[in-house]
Amino acid sequence: MKKNYVIIGIVLMFLFVGLSGCVGPEVTDYFNENYEVNENTILKVSTINGQIEINNWDGDTILLNAVKKSRIDKEELDLVEINSIESDNQIEIVAKYVGQRTTIPSVDMNIKVPRNITIDTVITSNGAIQISGIKGDVKSTSSNGGIFIENVDGYVSATTSNGRIEINGTTGIADLATSNGNIEVEIFDFLDDISIETSNGAITVYINSSLNTNIDMTTSNGQIAISGISLNLTLNEVKHKVGELGEGGNSIDIHTSNGNINLRKLEI
């Protein structure tokens, strides 16, 4: 029996040494770049395992400040490429890993853009997305991380696997979805049918009371509350409410598996 303990101990020691050689203190590298643009420029952004923050500034170029991070070694950071793909009036900033490891480095991006360019898509594998003070019908996607969008001249959509979604001060919204997290959104306007959905979390919707829409709200475990607006209810249950706002129209489906739903008047 003692012999078995010795063998197990040796195996564990080698595993610890091997892992120690692979994972160590975080190392970083910085990437900074400017991109020439005009008023017709459309920007797309994607990164790996990192957060993306986009704000406006008074400059006339796109200013990118990126931080590469790894817990392997400095050489791993050399396997992270940040490229710009430019065609016609479009610029696509892409961070990608060209190595072979399953645990890959991360790239955080802080981007400042002139107010007159258009933001199209913002994508990260793992990390938060924060967007403020820009224009464009932004489609934002994260695998794991919150999405926070404010003061955008456009109709925005947001999808994340795990994280909170907060949208306010936009022209309008499109679909919003998260697997785990609360959703808080202001709806000044929307186009076509839309859905607002989370698997686990509360949903709070502030809606423009002058809109004409059909609203369907369901929760598996929770309650639904309506305040400040006149909704003509055709179904009024604790966990399921359906009604018309104004004259009715395109639908807004609001659903959570676990959490309350609050529908409130948007103060304009």
C-alpha positions, -999 to 999 in steps of 0.1 A, spaced: 0 0 0 28 24 9 44 17 -26 11 28 -42 11 60 -22 47 67 -33 38 62 -70 7 84 -68 28 111 -51 54 110 -78 28 113 -105 12 142 -88 46 159 -84 53 156 -122 18 169 -130 24 199 -107 58 206 -123 44 203 -158 15 226 -151 38 251 -134 59 252 -165 28 260 -186 10 285 -164 27 313 -147 24 351 -140 5 371 -165 26 386 -193 13 415 -214 21 432 -247 7 464 -261 -6 472 -296 -15 507 -307 -26 518 -342 -44 546 -360 -67 541 -390 -76 567 -415 -114 570 -421 -140 592 -438 -177 599 -431 -187 567 -451 -164 544 -431 -181 513 -416 -162 496 -387 -163 459 -377 -144 446 -346 -137 411 -333 -113 399 -306 -105 367 -286 -111 363 -249 -111 399 -241 -133 430 -236 -141 456 -262 -148 492 -253 -158 517 -281 -163 554 -275 -163 585 -296 -136 612 -296 -128 644 -314 -101 630 -335 -104 622 -372 -90 587 -371 -99 554 -354 -75 550 -324 -69 514 -312 -52 506 -280 -50 468 -274 -35 447 -246 -25 411 -253 -24 389 -222 -11 354 -216 -2 332 -186 20 309 -207 49 331 -218 59 361 -239 63 339 -270 26 331 -269 18 368 -274 37 367 -306 12 342 -319 -16 367 -315 -22 388 -346 -41 420 -348 -49 429 -384 -70 455 -402 -88 444 -433 -97 473 -454 -120 473 -485 -139 502 -501 -153 521 -471 -151 492 -446 -125 486 -419 -124 453 -400 -102 450 -370 -95 414 -361 -75 398 -333 -68 361 -338 -46 334 -323 -24 314 -348 -9 290 -322 -20 254 -313 -28 256 -276 -64 250 -263 -59 278 -237 -53 309 -258 -42 344 -249 -67 373 -246 -68 407 -263 -86 437 -247 -94 465 -270 -101 501 -263 -113 519 -295 -120 556 -300 -139 566 -332 -149 598 -349 -186 605 -343 -195 604 -381 -184 568 -388 -207 538 -385 -202 508 -362 -215 475 -376 -205 444 -357 -187 440 -324 -177 404 -314 -157 388 -286 -153 352 -275 -151 359 -238 -154 394 -223 -176 424 -218 -187 448 -245 -191 485 -237 -203 509 -265 -212 546 -260 -217 577 -281 -215 563 -316 -238 556 -345 -248 525 -364 -272 495 -362 -247 477 -339 -248 439 -337 -229 429 -305 -220 394 -295 -201 378 -266 -198 342 -255 -193 351 -219 -196 387 -207 -220 416 -201 -230 439 -229 -236 476 -221 -247 500 -248 -258 537 -244 -263 568 -265 -262 551 -299 -278 566 -330 -291 533 -344 -310 501 -337 -289 477 -316 -289 440 -309 -271 421 -282 -264 384 -276 -243 368 -249 -241 334 -233 -235 345 -198 -238 381 -188 -260 411 -181 -274 433 -209 -281 470 -205 -293 492 -233 -303 528 -230 -304 560 -250 -305 543 -285 -327 551 -315 -342 516 -310 -335 480 -304 -335 446 -322 -332 412 -305 -316 409 -271 -307 375 -256 -285 361 -228 -284 326 -213 -277 338 -177 -281 374 -166 -305 403 -161 -317 425 -190 -325 461 -186 -335 480 -217 -351 512 -229 -372 508 -260 -378 542 -278 -385 524 -311 -381 491 -328 -384 476 -363 -402 443 -372 -409 416 -345 -383 414 -318 -375 392 -287 -360 399 -254 -350 367 -236 -329 354 -208 -328 319 -193 -320 330 -158 -325 366 -147 -350 394 -144 -361 416 -173 -369 453 -169 -382 471 -200 -388 508 -202 -410 514 -233 -421 544 -252 -458 546 -244 -467 561 -278 -456 529 -297 -481 506 -314 -472 470 -306 -484 436 -294 -465 425 -262 -463 389 -250 -446 384 -216 -439 350 -200 -419 337 -170 -416 302 -158 -406 312 -123 -415 347 -113 -441 375 -116 -450 401 -142 -456 437 -133 -468 466 -155 -466 502 -144 -471 536 -160 -485 525 -193 -519 515 -205 -518 480 -219 -550 464 -233 -546 429 -219 -561 399 -238 -544 375 -214 -537 383 -178 -521 356 -157 -494 358 -130 -467 342 -153 -481 351 -187 -496 384 -200 -505 394 -235 -517 428 -246 -518 457 -271 -500 490 -267 -517 517 -287 -532 502 -318 -511 471 -317 -486 461 -344 -453 443 -346 -447 421 -316 -423 422 -287 -418 388 -270 -403 390 -235 -394 358 -218 -374 346 -188 -372 311 -174 -363 322 -139 -370 359 -129 -395 387 -128 -406 408 -157 -412 445 -152 -428 466 -180 -426 503 -173 -431 536 -191 -401 552 -207 -398 588 -196 -389 609 -227 
